[in-house]
Amino acid sequence: MDILNWRRIDAQVTTSGQPSEAELVLLADAGVKTIINLGPHWNKGALPDETSSVTALGMKYIYIPVDFEAPTRADFEAFREALKESRGDAAHVHCIYNARVSAFFYVLAKEQGDSVVAHARMDSIWRPGGVWAAFIGKPSAIGSEHLYEREDYDV
């Protein structure tokens, strides 16, 4: 898929930055049954009415607006529950850039004892600093700025 920062997690789950209306159609055509959005609707680049767009295409829409400046454990637990709820169906998880999403998948993998692949996937998008470094458990990067692949470093 040619969606910003699109990644495949496994046979059932893909992730990306914000899909356009046309890209939502492609996701539906590819068999996606559930869209999980971690990007607040008020973010620059968000669709005007993603809820209606997704449901009109016959997909389920789960909205978990994660404040980029203050991610919480409650946000993460809601994400975990959304994944469980969509289990067995193809799901696509997105935010605006795939930063929130890749960090959440990293934490999930870390808790399951298998973070190597998830870290590489996250690193191919960004290297969190600040509150996100604290959130993912990287204390050495808490005082650092976020770094973005192709802007601040090359993978």
N, C-alpha and C positions, 0 to 999 in steps of 0.2 A: 504494500500500500504506500502511496505517496502522500502520507499525512505527516505533519511536523513531528519529528522524533518518534515515529512509529516503531514499536518493538513487539516481538512475540515472546510471551512468557512461557506458554506451553501450548498444547493442541487446542485448548479451549479459551485461553485468555490472551488478549493483545492490549497494548497501551499506546498512548500518544499524547501530543499536545492537542489543542482545540481543533476538532474536525469542523470543516465548513459544512453547509447544508448539503452540498453535492457529495462530500465525503461520508456524511451520515447515510446517504442512499447507498454508497458503495459498501459500507459496513453491513447494512441490512441485507443487501444482495449477497454478501459473503456468508450470511447465516448467523450474524450476531443477533442474539435475542435480548441481551441486557446491556445498557449503557450505564456506567457508573461515572459520575462527574464529581471530581474533587475541587474543581475551579469555581469560585463564586461567580454568580451571574453578573455581578457588577464589574468584574475585571475587564480591562481593555482587551478586546479580541473575543470576548464571549459572544455567543449567539444571542439575538434579541429574545427568543422564546424557545430555548432548546427543549424544554419539556414537551411542548406541543409538536415540535419537529420530530422528536424521537417517537412519541406515542403515535403520531400519524403514520409512521413507517412500520407500526406493529411491534415495536420493541418496548421493553420495560425500561423505565428511567429511574435511576436512584441518584439522588442529589445529596452530596455531603460537602457543603461549602467550607473548605479548610482555609483559614486565614493564613496567608503566607508569612506574616510577621509573628504568628503565634500558634503553631501547630500543637494540638493537644493529644493526649492519650485517648480521650473520648472520641476524637476524630478517627484515630487509628482503629479503635474497637468497632466503630460504625463501618469503616472500610472492611475490616475482617468479616463482619456479619454480612455485608453486602456480597462479598465473595462467596460466603457459604450459601447465601440465598440463591445465587446464580449457578451454583455447582451443577454440572451436568449439561448446562447450556453454554453456548459460546457467549463470552462477555468481552466488552471493550471498556477499559478504564482510562479516563483522560483527565487532564486539568488544562491549563493554558499552554504550558511548555513541556510537560511530562517531568517536571521537577518534583512536585508534591508526590505524584504517583510513583516515580522511581525510588524516592526515599521511603515511601510506605512499603513497597515491595522489598526493599533492602532490609528494613526492620523485620518484616514478616519472615524473610529467609534467615536472618540472623537468629531470630527466636527459634527457628526450626533447626538451627545448627548447620545451615548450608548457605552462607552468604557470599561465597566467592563469585559465582555467576551473577548474582544480584548486584554485587559491588561493581563488577565490570560493566554491567548494563547501565547502572547509575552513572558511573564514571564516563561512559560514552555520551552522556547528556550534560552532566554538571558535577561539580565537587562542592557540596554544601559547606557553608561557613555559618557563623552566628548561631541563631536559634535552631536552625536545621542540623547543624553539627551536633548540638546538644541533643536534639531529638533522636538522631540516629546513633548516638553513643560514640562520637568522635571528639573527645575533649580537646585534643591538640588543635582542632580547627575552629573552636568556638570563637576565638579572637580574630578569625580570618573573614574576608569577604567571600561571597559565593563566586565560584569560577565556572564559566560556561564553555563547553567544548565549541571549538571553531571561533570563539570570541577571545577567550583568555588562554586557551591551551589547545593542543592537538592531541588526540588519543593515539 
